[in-house]
Amino acid sequence: MAAVLCNGIGKLCSGTCEILGSVVTLPCKACGVVCEGVSKALRSPFCLYLTVTLGLNIPPVIFAVEAFTINDDGCSIALNWLIVNAVLCVVNIAAAVYISGKIAYVPANETNNDAPPPTTTSDIEVATVDGNKIKTAPKQTINKNTMWPTLFESNNRAKSFSRVHDVLCHDPIVAIYIVIGIGYIVWQTMGIGRMNQAEDCGGGRLEELISEAIMFGFLFISLGAISFSCSVCCLR
């Protein structure tokens, strides 16, 4: 009876310690995942595109949060525009991460196809000694990747551009984002009119927030397209 009781208490203590250990180490594991993701993003050809996207879409989100703290004097039009614009900016960030990850990801079958072929018997010198054939050291061959780097880089680049085509033209999530992106451009244009309507709202601060948000929006539309094109050109 005492042994059964001791075993039960021991299992209870062991389970409790495992649960506490998992909870205590959870922040460290989460930090490790974040650091690994940031490291991969920095090494990715789409680092420039992601940097531009984050740098130009985070400020409008902050502007929307600031607008909540301002007494708008009944000018809800300006506040609503900033809120919708912030949501669209979050969608831009999420789409940039998704598109970059889909294009930069190399399927396992492509990686295996680039591996060198296995050594065959034809690659081994055969010498004849007293009428008997014996195998000697392998022949000295020239590395194809060194001899024709342009050929193999072009092959890899072709596969990369094929992934770009598949993601941009055949991915349903990207198709939805393209529609949202068109709406984002229209929303920035509508913001010019909302800015004029918010001229006297919140002591003029709401007008300034909309003006700054529009500036970041049009900068993202232009610089985002340029940085994405540069990132695609950096693919190997």
N, C-alpha and C positions, 0 to 999 in steps of 0.2 A: 504494500500500500504506500509506504513511504517512498519507494523507488519510483512508482508511477507518478506520485505527486511531484517529486523532484524533477522527473523528466518533463512533466507538463510545464512546470515553472521555468525550466531551462529553455524549452522551445518558445515559450511566451517571451522571455527576455531576449532570446536570439532574434525572433521576429521583430520585436520592438526596436532592437539595435539596427537591424537591416533597414527598417522603414526610416528611422531617424537619419541613418547614414545616407540614404537616397535623397531625403529632403535637404540635408546639409550640403551635399555635393551638387544639388541641382543647379544653383547659380553658377558654379564653376563649369559644369557641363554646358549650360546655356552660353556662358561667356566664350567657351571654346568653340562652339558652333558658330557664334557670331564672328569671332576672330578668323576662323577658317573661311567663312563666307566673304569677309572683307578682303582677306588675303587673295582668294581666287578672283574677286572682282578687280583688284588692283593689277593682277597679272593678266587679266583678260584684255583682248584687243578692244573691248567695248568700255574700257575704263573712262575714256574721254567722254563718250556718250552718256554714261551713267553719272559722271561728275556734273556735266552740263544740266542734265535732267534734274538732279537733286538740287543743284545750286539755284536753278531758276524756278522751281516749283514749290520749294519749302517756304520762301518768303510770302507768297500769296496766302498760304495756309495760316501763317502767323498774322497776317493782316486781318483775316477773317476773325481770328480769335480776339485780336485787339478791338475789332469793331463791336464785339459784344459788350465791352466795358465802356463804350461811349454812349452817352445819352443822345439818341438819334433824333429826338424831337418829332417823332412820328414819321421819319423818313425811312420806312421799312424797305423801300425799293433798293436803296444803296446796300443795306445790310443783306438783303436776300441775294443780290448779285454777288457779293463777296462770298457768301456761304456756298452758293452753287459753284462759283469759280474755285473755291478751295477743294470741293469734292472732285472737280475735274482735274485739278492738279495732283491729287492723290492717285487718281486713275492713271495719269501720265507716268507717275513714278512706278506704279505697279506694272504697267505695260512695258516700260523700259527694262525693268528687271526680268520680266517674263521673256521678252523678245531676245534680250542679250543672252539669257541662259539657254534658250532653245537653239539659237544659232551657234553659240560657242561650244555647245555640247557635241562631242564627237562620238557617234555610235560605236559599239564594240566591233561590229563587222568591218567598219572602215579602218579601224586601228589594226585589225588582224590582216587586212589586205595589204597594208603597208609594210608588214614584217618581211624580212628576207626569206627566200625559199630555203628549205632544208638541203643539206649537203647530200649529193647523190654519188653513186659510184663513178660517174664520169668525171667528177671533180678530183678524183684521187689518181695520182700517178701509179702506173703499173710497170714494174721493171722485171726483166727476165734474167734469172741467174741459173746457169746450168740447166736450162730448159724448163725451170719452174718459175711461175709468175708469183711475185710477192708484191704486197702493197707498201708503198712508201708514203712520205709526207704529202699532204694536200698541195695542189698546185697553187702558186701565187696568183691570185685573181685581183682584179681592180675593183674597188668598191664602186658600185653603180651610182650611189648617191654622191660620191666625190667626183666621178667622171662626168655625170650628166645631172648636176643639181637643178638646172632649169627645168628639165623634163619632169622630175619627180615633184618639184615645188609647184609646177603648173598643174600636175595631177591633183595634189592636195588642195590647191586653190580652186580648182574646178569643183571639187567636192564641197568646199566651203560655200562657194557661190550657189551650188545646188541647194544647200540647206537654207541659204538666204531666200532663194526663190520659193522653196516649199513653205517656209514660215510666213513670208509676206503674202503669198498668193493662195495658199491652201489651208492655213490654220484658221479655224472658225473663231477662236478668241481674238486673233489679230484682226480678222474681218470686222468683228464687233467694235474693236478699238478704233479702226479706221473711221467708222461711222461716228463714234464719239469724238474722234479728233476733228472731224469736219464741224461737228457741233461746237467744239472748243474754239475753233477759229471764229465761227459766227458769234459766239458768246463774247469774245474779246471785242469784236466790232460793236456789239450792243452795249458794251461797257462804256463806250465813249458817250453815248446818250445818257446812260445812268449817271455818269460823272457830272454832266451838266445839270441834271435834276437834283444832285446832292450838293449843290454849290454852297448852300447855307446850313447844311445838316451837321450837327455835332461840332459847331464852331468851325466848320470847314475841314475838319480832320477826316471825315468820311470821303470827301472829295479827293483828298490827298491819297488816302488808302486805295481808292479805286484807280486813280491815276498811276500809282506805283505798281499796282497789280497788273494793269494793262501793259505797262512797260515791260515787266517781267514776262508777261504772256507772249507778246510779240517777239521778244528776244528769244524765248524758247522755240517759237515756231521757226525762226530763221536759223539760230545757232544749233538747235536740236537736229534739224535736217542736215546741216553741214557736218556736225560731229558724228552723226550716224553714218554718213557716207564715208568719212575718214576712217571710222572704225571698221567698216566693211572692207575698205581697201587694205587695212592692216591684217586681215585674215590670211592665214597660211594654210 
